Amino acid sequence: MNYWLFKSEPSCFSIDDLENVSIEPWDGVRNYQARNYMRDLCKLKDKVLFYHSSCKIPAVVGLAEVVKESYPDHTAFDPNSDHPDLTSDPENPRWFMVDVQFKEKFNRPVSLTEMKNYEELTDMPLLRKGNRLSVFPITVAHFNFVLKLSHQS
C-alpha cells in the first residue's frame, strides 16, 4: 500500500465536497511529476491525506482512499472544462486521474504551521521549500503521525 498527500484549494474542491459526493475523480492535474505519481504509482486502497491549500490556514483536513486506478483525464479534451489542454490527444492522452473516496473529515485539522514544529515530519515533502506538487507520496510514518495529531485534543 502507498500513502499520498493530495492538495486541493477548498474554494475549488474541499473535503466537504468530497464527503457530499463520496467518490470523485481527481482531475485537472497538469504537472508531469504529479501525473506520473497518479498514473504509475497510485493503486487501489492507497491512503490519502486530503490537504487544503491556498487558503487562510493550509492544513490536512481529512482522509480519502484511491478507489479507481489511473485512467485518462477527459477534462483535458474539453475546451469548456476548468483545465483544458487541447494539445492533449485522446488517442495518446497526456493527463491522467484517479478516483478517490471520502473516508474521514478531521475534527481537528493539522495545519502546515503545526506540522513544521515536529521533527518527525521534517523530511515530509510538503514541508520542503518550493514543493508545489498537488499529488505526492508520503511515508507510512508521516501518514500515521499526521493522523495521530488529528486525533489529539
C-alpha positions in Angstrom: 0.0 0.0 0.0 1.1 3.5 -0.8 0.4 6.7 1.1 -0.2 10.1 -0.5 -0.9 13.7 0.1 -3.4 15.3 -2.3 -3.7 19.1 -2.3 -6.8 21.0 -3.3 -7.9 24.6 -2.8 -11.1 24.5 -0.7 -12.7 27.1 -2.9 -12.3 24.7 -5.8 -12.9 21.3 -4.2 -12.9 20.7 -0.4 -13.1 17.8 2.0 -16.8 18.8 2.5 -17.3 18.5 -1.3 -15.7 15.0 -1.2 -17.9 14.0 1.7 -21.0 15.2 -0.2 -20.3 13.2 -3.4 -18.4 10.3 -1.7 -16.3 9.4 -4.7 -14.7 11.9 -7.1 -12.2 11.8 -10.0 -9.0 13.7 -9.1 -8.9 15.6 -12.3 -7.1 18.7 -13.6 -3.6 17.7 -12.5 -1.4 19.5 -15.1 2.1 18.8 -13.6 4.1 15.9 -15.1 5.6 14.6 -11.9 2.2 14.6 -10.1 0.7 13.0 -13.2 3.4 10.3 -13.1 2.6 9.5 -9.5 -1.1 9.1 -10.2 -0.6 7.3 -13.5 2.2 4.9 -12.4 2.0 4.5 -8.6 -1.4 5.2 -7.2 -3.1 1.8 -6.6 -6.4 0.6 -5.2 -6.8 1.1 -1.5 -3.9 3.6 -1.2 -4.5 6.0 1.6 -4.6 9.8 1.0 -4.2 12.7 3.3 -6.5 15.5 2.0 -4.8 18.9 2.3 -6.5 22.3 1.8 -4.0 24.7 0.1 -4.0 28.3 -0.9 -6.4 29.3 1.9 -6.2 31.1 5.2 -4.9 28.1 7.2 -3.4 25.4 4.9 -4.0 22.1 6.7 -4.5 18.4 6.3 -8.3 18.2 6.9 -9.2 14.5 6.3 -8.7 11.1 4.7 -9.5 9.6 1.4 -8.7 6.4 -0.4 -7.9 5.5 -4.0 -10.9 3.5 -5.4 -10.0 3.6 -9.1 -6.6 3.4 -10.6 -5.4 5.8 -13.3 -7.3 6.5 -16.5 -7.2 9.4 -19.0 -8.3 12.7 -17.7 -11.1 13.6 -20.1 -11.2 17.2 -18.9 -8.1 17.9 -20.8 -10.0 17.3 -24.1 -12.9 19.5 -23.1 -12.5 23.2 -24.1 -15.2 24.1 -21.6 -13.5 22.4 -18.6 -11.7 24.4 -15.9 -8.4 23.0 -17.0 -8.3 22.1 -20.7 -5.2 21.1 -22.6 -6.3 21.0 -26.2 -2.8 19.8 -27.3 -3.5 16.5 -25.4 -4.7 13.8 -27.8 -7.5 11.3 -26.7 -5.6 8.6 -28.8 -2.5 9.2 -26.8 -3.6 11.0 -23.6 -1.1 13.2 -21.7 -3.0 13.6 -18.4 -4.4 11.0 -16.1 -6.5 10.9 -12.9 -7.6 8.5 -10.2 -10.8 8.3 -8.3 -10.8 8.9 -4.5 -13.4 8.1 -1.9 -14.1 10.1 1.2 -13.1 8.3 4.4 -13.0 10.9 7.2 -13.1 14.6 8.0 -10.8 15.6 10.8 -12.4 17.2 13.8 -9.1 19.0 14.3 -7.2 19.9 11.1 -3.4 19.6 11.2 -2.1 22.9 9.9 1.1 23.4 7.9 2.4 25.7 10.7 1.8 22.9 13.3 3.5 20.3 11.1 6.6 22.4 10.9 7.0 22.1 14.6 7.6 18.3 14.6 11.0 16.7 13.9 9.1 13.5 12.8 7.9 15.4 9.8 10.9 17.5 8.8 11.6 15.3 5.7 8.0 15.3 4.6 7.8 16.6 1.0 5.0 19.1 2.0 7.5 20.9 4.3 10.3 21.3 1.7 10.7 24.7 0.3 9.4 25.0 -3.2 7.3 21.9 -3.2 4.3 22.8 -5.4 3.1 19.4 -6.4 -0.6 18.7 -5.8 0.0 14.9 -5.5 3.0 13.3 -3.9 3.9 10.2 -1.9 4.5 10.3 1.8 5.8 7.6 4.1 3.6 5.5 6.3 5.4 7.1 9.3 4.3 10.6 8.1 0.8 9.4 7.4 0.4 7.9 10.9 2.0 10.8 12.7 -0.4 13.3 11.0 -3.3 11.0 11.8 -2.2 10.9 15.4 -2.0 14.7 15.5 -5.5 15.0 14.0 -6.9 13.0 16.9 -5.3 15.0 19.7 -7.5 17.5 21.6 
